[in-house]
């Protein structure tokens, strides 16, 4: 289960479209002191309905549906971004800084055994479903039985599950694996009553350990998806008003039986659906109070000019430069890759592509620079190479690799001009800007790079097929444990996942100066297992090897540029541990809602 950052495609036309919209919106804002209309529930500073304006994409039925079980295609309740944690309670939300859980459905006594092999999940007492029935451990157990048939990846780590009593479920693990506990805690259990047609069959299938890829499991998964749900049974403080939805808007209403419903500062949440181009004017008009889109730099500046607060939490991911080792053997020499790291000004790329929300990656470990302190031993961290801008060092490395310069043009060891095509997703404005900046810097250095923007869906296929020379794709992952970050850089676009001759073709059997011979595929796989101190040791090895070899070149880490309309919503703390969470995976807004911090501005 790889956590990736959901993106709304943002075409090149957005700059013109937004610019044209801004002036008219400012005029409209000036004519409307409230900044919104009554039918949108805008009551900031007044009485009546307390509404929070949010944005998340969804599809109306029949394409969309009201399934409350995660993994069902088209489910609205489980696919509303961070809002799903307010509809269906997860076990908890992870605090990435403190490396502990904010407990929700699972209470604070939930714990991992000393040997790391049994996770005891204790269901919080007194919880109810929206239909008034009690939420018990059986709902948790049954949910995981159904998810087993649906081939949820957490079962790679789970040996068995035991329903102990009405409040306790034991998860037995194959080996200590904190990432397994994370996935267990982030699951949002569904009501067994909602799936009464299939739940007994799912439990029997799981107890028999019928293979999850068997015809029986596949048939059961199909039957689960075919269940028609008119009224979702939910556990969180909000549910969907299913009778009043449009293609562009739905409303979440307070579920009085939901956990901490009496602490929530809002009665409704209006959710607007659409592209970034659609959401931008709704933020400017004050109808959307908090948004997670990747807004262009110019738009973010406009928000700031209107007095909005911009939150900049990390994503722990961003664009990276991928090399095609099969087509370009000159890049098999790590000194060439290191030279690229030294002559590319990644801080400039970040500023151009994302303004204050784009930070050049300095240490190039395959992890966010923010994660090194938690996941790399202090001694190893002190010896990492910081690839700061150094043109002289870059030239030295290329010459050591046998490259020469003819006038202002670098020639490879084979005597060929160093000139390459760079493909990037043209509809991702920030990645496109990073790609253009990279090409300009390389050309100025004497390496001719032609930037080519391609539709993101096609570009990803091209990279998977190995149909590229240089490419921009993602490094890192919005997941608090390092394994998926190394999957993103080393596995996802390489032969272990795609097959021989596919992807970038980087040989994962490597020789390093720092650690000798390594099997990176095996080390990435093993990094998911172990007690915390063992995981740090394993991650340290991967970080050291990556820092030396640079199989891909992380360029920029994307931080959020999330506007908060402070004239409409109050209570976002000035500082919080949760601001170090990835806002895609463990968003802080549900935590602040459950704590009763957020409310309409007075």
Secondary structure, 3 states (H helix, E strand, C coil): CCCCCCCCCCCCCHHHHHHHHHHHHHHHHHHCCCCCCHHHCCCCCCCCCCEEEEECCCCCCCCCECCCCCCCCCECCCCCHHHHHHHCCCCEEEECCCCEEEECCECCCCEECCCCCEEEEEECCCCECCCCCECCHHHHHHHHHHHHHCCCHHHHCEEEEEEEECCEEEEEECCCEHHHHHHHHHCCCCCHHHHCCCHHHHHHHHHCCCCCCCHHHHHHHHHHHHCCCCCCCCCCCEEECCCCCCCCEEEEEECCCCCCHHHCCCCEEEEECCCHHHHHHHHHCCCCCECCCCCCHHHHHHHHHCCCEEECCECCEEEEEEECCCCCHHHHCHHHHHHHHHHCCHHHHHHHHHHHHEEECCCCCCCCHHHHHHHCCHHHHHCCCCCCCCHHHHHHHHHHCCCEEECCEEECCCCCECEEEEEEECCCHHHHHHHHHHHHHHHHHCCEEEEEEECHHHHHHHHHHCCCCEEEEEEECCCCCCHHHHHHHHHCCCHHHHCCCCCCCCCCEEEECCCEEEEHHHHHHHCCCECHHHHHHHHHHHHHHHHHHCCEEECEEEECCEEECCCCEECCCCCCHHHHCCCCCCCHHHHHHHCCCCEECC
